Amino acid sequence: MNSEQAEILALQALTFLAADTEIMNRFAALSGLAPNDIIARANEAEMLAGVLDFMLSDETVLTDFCAANDLNPEHPARARQTLPGGDLPHWT
């Protein structure tokens, strides 16, 4: 997956979050930004990485997003690896 594809997927994820007030407010609280600020920064790769980080941390949100968009649940994780900070090692 290239960075453009990753950003498109992350924008789809942000659209999914924004459609659910409860989930969007939870993301806003965790990010420290108001929902309008999140939307205004949607063109920033770092913000999109944060959207995917949030989604990947909540299995229910992840599976609902993937089901709604007919995506394999591995695609958001692959997209996250392409965005800033995604190349960090994962310790097991």
VENMOUR-V837456 format. One record per residue. N is the residue number from 1. RES is the residue in three letters. SS is DSSP state (helix for helix, strand for strand, loop for the rest). Layout:
N_RES_SS, N_RES_SS
This chain:
1_MET_loop, 2_ASN_loop, 3_SER_helix, 4_GLU_helix, 5_GLN_helix, 6_ALA_helix, 7_GLU_helix, 8_ILE_helix, 9_LEU_helix, 10_ALA_helix, 11_LEU_helix, 12_GLN_helix, 13_ALA_helix, 14_LEU_helix, 15_THR_helix, 16_PHE_helix, 17_LEU_helix, 18_ALA_helix, 19_ALA_loop, 20_ASP_loop, 21_THR_helix, 22_GLU_helix, 23_ILE_helix, 24_MET_helix, 25_ASN_helix, 26_ARG_helix, 27_PHE_helix, 28_ALA_helix, 29_ALA_helix, 30_LEU_helix, 31_SER_helix, 32_GLY_loop, 33_LEU_loop, 34_ALA_loop, 35_PRO_helix, 36_ASN_helix, 37_ASP_helix, 38_ILE_helix, 39_ILE_helix, 40_ALA_helix, 41_ARG_loop, 42_ALA_loop, 43_ASN_loop, 44_GLU_loop, 45_ALA_helix, 46_GLU_helix, 47_MET_helix, 48_LEU_helix, 49_ALA_helix, 50_GLY_helix, 51_VAL_helix, 52_LEU_helix, 53_ASP_helix, 54_PHE_helix, 55_MET_helix, 56_LEU_helix, 57_SER_loop, 58_ASP_loop, 59_GLU_helix, 60_THR_helix, 61_VAL_helix, 62_LEU_helix, 63_THR_helix, 64_ASP_helix, 65_PHE_helix, 66_CYS_helix, 67_ALA_helix, 68_ALA_helix, 69_ASN_loop, 70_ASP_loop, 71_LEU_loop, 72_ASN_loop, 73_PRO_loop, 74_GLU_helix, 75_HIS_helix, 76_PRO_helix, 77_ALA_helix, 78_ARG_helix, 79_ALA_helix, 80_ARG_helix, 81_GLN_helix, 82_THR_helix, 83_LEU_loop, 84_PRO_loop, 85_GLY_loop, 86_GLY_loop, 87_ASP_loop, 88_LEU_loop, 89_PRO_loop, 90_HIS_loop, 91_TRP_loop, 92_THR_loop
